[in-house]
Amino acid sequence: MGVSPADMENLVTQPIEKRLKELSDVKEITSTSSEGISTVVIEFETDVNIDNALQKVREKVDLARTEIPQDAEESSINEINFDNVPIMVVNVSGSHNLVTLKDIAEDLEDRIESVPGVLDVTLVGGLEREVQVDVDPNRLTYYNLGLEDIIETIREENLNIPGGSIKTSTLRYAVRVPGEFSNTQEIGDLVIEARNNQPIFIRDVATVRFGFKEATTYARFNGLPCVSLNVQKRTGENLIKIADAVNALLDEERNRLPASVELTVLADQSKDVRRMVSDLENNIITGLILVVIVLFLFMGIRNAMFVAIAIPLSMLLSFIVLEAMGYTLNMVVLFSLILALGMLVDNAIVIVENIYRHCEEGYSLVEAAMKGAGEVAIPVIASTLTTLCAFAPMLFWPGIIGEFMGYLPATLIITLTASLFVGLVINPTICSVLMTVNKKHQEQQWLQRFRFAYQHFLGWALDHRGRILATTFGLLISMFVLYGYFGKGVEFFPETEPNQAFIDVNAAIGTRLDISDDIVRQVEASLAGIPGISLFTANVGSSPDPSDFSSSGGGTPHKSRIIVDFVERADRTQSSFTTV
C-alpha cells in the first residue's frame, strides 16, 4: 500500500497488460489501477475452455513478473464465476457475546461445508481472540532492546520439540518436549536476555494480555450484532437440493443449540427458483387441460382423445432426447415446453380429422389411416418445417446470451419434431385400431352457427377483395406508427416484482472500517421505518462482487452490502417496487 495509482499503472499494470495481449481468443482486457492495487480483467470468447485460459494467463503473468518491481506481492489469478454468488445467508444472532456467536458460527461453517455441493462458506463479523503483546517503547529504549529481540524470544520458546524415541525391553516411547504457551503469564515470564546475572523478562518491557483481534468485518441482523455465513455452491450443482440439505442441517442445530441462539436464513435463492418452477409446472398442467377441453368441444370425445394422446407421447420423446443431450429441466426449457404445448396437437388434428373423414366415406380403418395420413403428410411436414426454420437461427446466437437462450430453439425443435413423428406414425396406427365412426353423430348447433357465419363472412370478403387487402395493409402500417408513438422500447427481460434487494455501499478506497460502519448504520436506520421490509442484514467490510479482487488477501473495509428481504407477496400491502 502507499503506491500511487499512476505508479501502479506504469510499474505493474502496463507490463502485465503487455504480456496478456499476446493471448489469443481474447475479447476484451480492462484494467483498474488504484492505491497499491492493480486489477486486470480479461474477457475471453465464449467458446474458450476456461481451464486452459487460466493456465495460459498464469504463464503470461509469470513472464511479466520479471518486469515489475521485486517487492510487489504475488499476483492472485481467479476465475470470475457468478455461480460463486451466495445462494443464501445464514445469520447467527442472540443474547451471547460476539466471541461465543463466532465460535458457534465456525462450528456451523464446518458442518455446512460438508454438505455435498457446497463450494465455500464465508464468515463475516464476530470477534476473534488473540494474544497481544503491547510493548512500551520507553522501556525498550531503557534496556537498549529492539522489537526483534522480543519477537525472536517468543518465536523460539513457543515450540513443541520432538525428542526421538526411547526403547525399553518391550515397548517404544515417543519423546517430545511441549513448549507451546498455555496462558499469557508464561509469555510474560520469558527471559529476553540476562545482564550482570539479572534477567530481563518480557513483562518488564511489555504488557501481555488475551485480547481481541482487530475486526476486519462487521455483521448486523436487523441492526443487532451477529455473525453471517455466506453459502456458495459449486458450479452445476442443484441449488434446491443444497438449500434443502442446509435448511435440514440448521433445523438440527436449532434443536441442539440454546434457545437464546437464533439461526436465520436470508436471501435464499432456492425460494425464487422453487416458486418459478412451480409456476411453470402449473402453467404446463393448466395449458394441457385447456387444450384437451378445446379438442373435446370441436372434435368430440373419441377423436379428441386420439389427438390429445399426441401431447404426452411427444413430451415423452422430447424428454428422452433432452436427457440424452444432457439438458436439465431449467427455466428456459420449461418455458419452451409451454410455448410448444399448443403446437403439439396441430399435426395430430389435421391427420386424425382426415382419417375420420375417410372412415365416414366407407374405407376400412387401415385404408383410412394410410390415405388420411398420406394425403396430408407433405403439408404437415412443410408447416412444421416452417415453424422450425423460424427458431433455427437462434441456435447460432453468439455470446453469453446465445448460450443462455440456445435452450429455447433446441427444445422447440426437439418437441415439434417429436410431435411430427407422433402425428405421422403413432396417431395413424392408433386410429387404424381404435377409431369408430358415429353415423348418428350430428354437429353441435353452436358449431353449425359458427360455421355458417364464417362461410357468410368469407363469401363477403371474396366479393370485396380489394377492400380487404387495402384494410389489411392499412392496419399493418398503423401498427408500426402507433408502436413508434406509444411503444415502451425493447428489453431483454421484463421487470418482475423482486423479493430481495441488495444495497451496496462503496466508500472511497482507503476508508477505515469504522467509517464505513458509520455510513452503513445510517442506511440501516432509514430502513427500519420502511413498510414492506421483513428482515435485513448488513455485512460491513465484505465485498460481494465475484469480480472484485481488490482485497489482495485482506478485507475490503470501504465496501459493504445490506441484504433486504421483503415481506412475502401474499402479505404485502404495497408493491416491492414502491418499497425500493
Number of C-alpha atoms within 10 A of each C-alpha: 9 9 11 13 17 13 14 19 22 12 16 22 22 19 18 23 20 13 16 22 13 11 13 12 13 16 10 11 13 10 14 14 20 19 16 17 22 21 20 16 18 17 12 17 15 16 11 12 10 13 10 9 18 14 11 15 20 16 14 19 19 15 15 19 17 10 13 17 10 9 6 13 9 10 13 11 15 14 13 15 10 11 15 17 14 20 20 19 22 25 25 25 25 20 14 12 13 19 16 15 24 24 15 17 25 17 10 19 21 12 15 23 18 13 15 15 20 20 17 19 22 15 21 25 26 24 22 15 11 12 14 15 20 12 18 12 13 10 13 17 11 9 12 8 15 12 10 9 14 21 12 11 16 18 11 9 16 15 13 12 12 11 10 9 10 10 9 7 5 5 7 10 10 10 12 12 10 12 12 14 14 9 12 15 12 15 23 19 13 17 18 19 15 10 8 5 7 9 13 16 17 23 19 17 23 18 15 19 16 12 13 13 12 10 15 19 23 24 28 24 23 16 16 12 22 28 30 32 24 20 25 22 24 15 14 8 14 13 21 17 12 22 22 12 16 22 14 12 15 19 12 11 17 14 9 9 12 10 10 9 16 16 17 14 16 21 24 20 17 18 13 15 15 13 11 13 17 12 12 17 16 12 15 18 14 12 16 17 13 13 19 18 15 12 20 17 12 13 16 15 14 15 20 22 14 21 28 23 18 25 23 13 17 24 20 14 18 22 18 11 16 18 12 9 9 8 14 13 14 11 14 17 21 20 21 18 22 20 16 19 22 14 18 28 25 19 26 29 21 18 27 26 18 20 30 21 15 19 22 15 11 11 15 13 23 16 15 24 28 17 18 23 24 16 13 17 18 11 13 19 16 12 13 19 16 11 14 18 12 10 15 18 11 17 15 11 14 15 11 12 11 14 15 12 16 21 21 21 22 19 24 25 21 19 27 26 20 21 29 24 19 24 29 23 13 17 24 26 17 15 21 18 11 10 19 14 16 11 7 6 8 8 11 12 9 9 12 12 11 12 12 12 12 12 12 11 12 12 11 12 14 11 11 11 11 11 12 14 12 11 12 12 11 11 12 11 11 12 11 11 12 10 11 11 9 8 10 8 7 7 7 6 6 7 8 8 11 14 19 21 17 14 13 18 19 18 15 10 13 13 14 15 21 17 13 21 23 12 16 23 16 10 15 19 12 10 17 14 9 11 15 20 21 15 20 22 27 31 26 31 29 24 22 16 14 15 14 14 20 18 14 16 8 11 17 24 26 22 26 26 21 21 19 22 21 23 18 12 14 6 9 13 10 12 13 21 11 9 13 13
